Amino acid sequence: MDEFSFVLKLQRVIKQNLAALSINVTSGGVDSHEKYKYITGQISALESVLQEISTLLDKKEQDDNEGNVIRIDKDKDKGKPKN
């Protein structure tokens, strides 16, 4: 398994955990304020991790694309009429 597929799998698992925690909170599965605070803390932490992963992936894509600029007009004056 390469790094990219590992990161995608990790993102999928985190999103599944977020969905399960959100359903738990919204469906009345929380019976105390302490449990509510704990679950909302987990949700916040997982969302932060997902955001960081997305930021790192975007940065890698930008780094991968650097240096791949192809100049189309190699000879600017080639197509211009001479005076």
C-alpha positions as CSV (number, residue, x, y, z in Angstrom):
1,M,0.0,0.0,0.0
2,D,1.5,3.3,-1.0
3,E,1.3,6.5,1.1
4,F,-1.5,8.1,-0.9
5,S,-3.9,5.1,-0.6
6,F,-3.0,4.9,3.1
7,V,-4.0,8.6,3.6
8,L,-7.2,8.1,1.6
9,K,-8.1,5.1,3.7
10,L,-7.3,7.0,6.9
11,Q,-9.6,9.9,5.8
12,R,-12.4,7.4,5.1
13,V,-12.1,5.9,8.5
14,I,-12.0,9.3,10.2
15,K,-15.2,10.4,8.3
16,Q,-17.0,7.2,9.3
17,N,-16.1,7.8,13.0
18,L,-17.3,11.4,12.7
19,A,-20.6,10.2,11.2
20,A,-21.0,7.7,14.0
21,L,-20.3,10.2,16.7
22,S,-22.6,12.8,15.1
23,I,-25.4,10.2,14.9
24,N,-24.8,9.3,18.5
25,V,-25.2,13.0,19.6
26,T,-28.2,13.8,17.4
27,S,-30.1,10.6,18.1
28,G,-30.2,11.0,21.9
29,G,-27.4,8.6,22.7
30,V,-25.8,11.0,25.1
31,D,-27.1,10.7,28.6
32,S,-24.9,13.2,30.5
33,H,-23.3,16.5,30.0
34,E,-19.8,15.0,30.5
35,K,-20.4,12.4,27.8
36,Y,-21.7,15.2,25.5
37,K,-18.6,17.3,26.1
38,Y,-16.4,14.2,25.5
39,I,-18.0,13.3,22.2
40,T,-18.0,16.9,20.9
41,G,-14.3,17.1,21.8
42,Q,-13.7,13.9,19.8
43,I,-15.6,15.4,16.8
44,S,-13.6,18.6,17.0
45,A,-10.3,16.7,17.1
46,L,-11.2,14.5,14.2
47,E,-12.3,17.5,12.1
48,S,-9.0,19.2,12.9
49,V,-7.1,16.1,11.8
50,L,-9.1,15.9,8.5
51,Q,-8.4,19.6,7.9
52,E,-4.7,19.1,8.4
53,I,-4.6,16.1,6.1
54,S,-6.5,18.0,3.4
55,T,-4.1,21.0,3.8
56,L,-1.0,18.7,3.5
57,L,-2.5,16.9,0.4
58,D,-3.2,20.3,-1.3
59,K,0.3,21.5,-0.5
60,K,1.8,18.3,-1.9
61,E,-0.2,18.7,-5.1
62,Q,1.1,22.3,-5.5
63,D,4.6,21.1,-4.8
64,D,4.2,18.3,-7.4
65,N,3.1,20.8,-10.0
66,E,6.0,23.2,-9.5
67,G,8.6,23.2,-12.2
68,N,6.3,21.7,-14.8
69,V,5.6,24.9,-16.7
70,I,6.1,24.6,-20.4
71,R,6.8,27.7,-22.3
72,I,4.7,27.6,-25.5
73,D,6.2,30.7,-27.2
74,K,9.9,29.7,-27.1
75,D,10.6,32.1,-29.9
76,K,8.5,35.2,-29.4
77,D,9.8,37.0,-32.5
78,K,9.4,34.0,-34.8
79,G,5.9,34.7,-35.9
80,K,6.2,38.5,-36.0
81,P,6.7,40.2,-39.4
82,K,10.2,41.8,-39.8
83,N,10.5,45.5,-40.6
